[in-house]
Amino acid sequence: MKRPASLIVGILLLIMACAQLCRFLLKVHVVAAGFVVPVWLSAIAAVVLAALGIWLLKERSGN
């Protein structure tokens, strides 16, 4: 049985990966509680989130 929650989470992970990639490419500065989050960290986050999203969607399809 296919689980709809895994599809939703996989898609959300890919959307978050796209958002992190856009932040990296557009060099948007983010400050959280007075700490400047480095832009290069978004590149790593984009790769990790995309890998997790693809992994989840592949597992869901049964391949």
N, C-alpha and C positions, 0 to 999 in steps of 0.2 A: 504494500500500500504506500502510495506517495504521500509524503507529509507536507501540507501547505506551509507550515511554519518554516521549514528548511528552505523553501523557495523564497519566502519573504526575507528571511535573514540573509540569504545569499545575495539577493538583489540589493538589500540595504548595505551590505559590505562593499559591493561594487560601486554604489552611489557615493559612499564615504571615501572610497579610493579615488574616485574622480574628483571629489571636492579637495582632497589633499593634494592631488596632482595639479589642480588649478591654482591652489595656494602657492605651490612651489614654482609653477611657471610664471605666475603674475607677481610673485615676490610680495605677497601681502604680509604685513607685520601684525603679529598677535601678541598682546600683553595680557597675562593672566596673573592676577594678584601681585602686580608690580614686576613680574618676571617676564622678560622678552623671550618668547618661544622661537628658537632658531628655525629659519626657513628650510634648511637642509633636512630637518627632522620630518618634514612633510613628505619628502621623497621616500624616506624609509617607510613611513606609515602607509603611503600609497602602495608600495610594493607588497608589504605584509597584508594589508586589507584586501588587495586584489587577489593575492595567492589564496587567502582563506576563503574568499567568496567563490573563486573558481573551483577550489577543492570541494567545498560544500555542494555546489551545483553539480559537479561531476559525480560525487558520491550519491547524490539524490537520483541521478539518472541511471545509476547502476553500472556505469562503465568503469 
